[in-house]
Amino acid sequence: MGKYFGTDGFRGEANVNLTVEHAFKVGRFLGWYFGKEHKAQIVIGKDTRRSSYMFEYSLVAGLTASGADVYLLHVTTTPSVSYVVRTENFDCGIMISASHNPFYDNGIKIMNGNGQKMEAAVEEQIEKYIDGELEELPLAKREDIGRTIDFSAGRNRYIGYLISIPTRAFKNVRVGLDCSNGSASAIAKSVFDALGAKTYVIHNEPDGTNINTNCGSTHIEELKKFVKEKQLDVGFAYDGDADRCIAVDDKGEEVNGDLIMYVCGKYMKECGKLNNNTIVTTVMSNLGLYKACDREGISYEKTAVGDKYVCENMMANGHSIGGEQSGHIIFSKHATTGDGILTSLKLMEVIIEKKLPLSALTREVKIYPQVLKNVRVYDKKTARENQKVTEAVHKAETELGEDGRILVRESGTEPLIRVMVEAPTDEVCEKYAQQVVDAMKEENLIAE
């Protein structure tokens, strides 16, 4: 974790801890870094936040001042930038978005030439340049100064690619889409319409300040209500930059990333397309997913929290599906990053091929109740390694046995210890989570 860049780019409140000066310097560095041996070509996309235009212009100014040519996709999704980078041979891609955060936040996500998150070593160099720890970079002169090119054609090619993926048309399937007043508003409906679905859309009128506001994948209750009211067959909700997808089944029940991975992974195994017979999860996936995979003879791996780590594991080992409970799902045959719209298309494929409603496809998975307590502490490492705390954790592990689990980890971005317990009932979860929190209190580790 760097000073500015976390697991999902450089994120902060616009004009507070993420400023136009930061964006300009990010552009200056990237234009110089990729332009050492040839004229750099860099593609930029953005979501619907009011501040996204401001950061786009600042990045463009820095990039062109360093000699790079900049191709603008305008409002689009994070996975579309990844797709365009790797298929059009760009040096790198930039997405301006704070994903599921409120509208006043924003972020700069940088992708390498493979469409994956930029290597930490490059981000470290950018941070040093921002802080004045590197020599000032040369400015491009005369004909070497960069230019901007409208590249909405790249976004259209991505839409065409999505439409080409499903093996069957969606004719007469009643589909609800919650576009979160974000990036999906520019793409999702046209894809489902082209595939023949009867498409019903909510929250697809972005105004710069309503992105993620009581809508999208982090407020799934809106889509659940919509699916029930319209008696739809299925619904899909995206986050602000559409790299996540949470589904709603035909009965109006939530289908999260764990359930999506199970349904798609099981179907891929049946079709002989589940590489290494393995699904890649994070440590936060539900115990119910693992028990269902055990029953189906599907193996799984667990990574640290973050789709970045899921992707690294998948690429290193050749796995074909992985993701997070939050709806970041990666299908390595089609993408190198989580793609919400692609995820919904793959789930539609299973529904249509199996001729079963989504509620039937998820019925066999028992999701365990989960309690998560975020405890603010003076020092994360000291709290996690404290003897009384580790004894409380070990006691919980022993007593839960195979009927539950406890996970205690440090937050990557805040002074918090996260205590997560899964067990057959909410009461059991609460009991063991509270025992660990009480141990921290007794040891005076909690910052009041």
Summary of the structure (lengths in Angstrom):
residues: 448
radius of gyration: 22.5
end to end distance: 25.5
largest distance: 71.7
contacts: 1696
relative contact order: 0.10
helix: 42%
strand: 22%
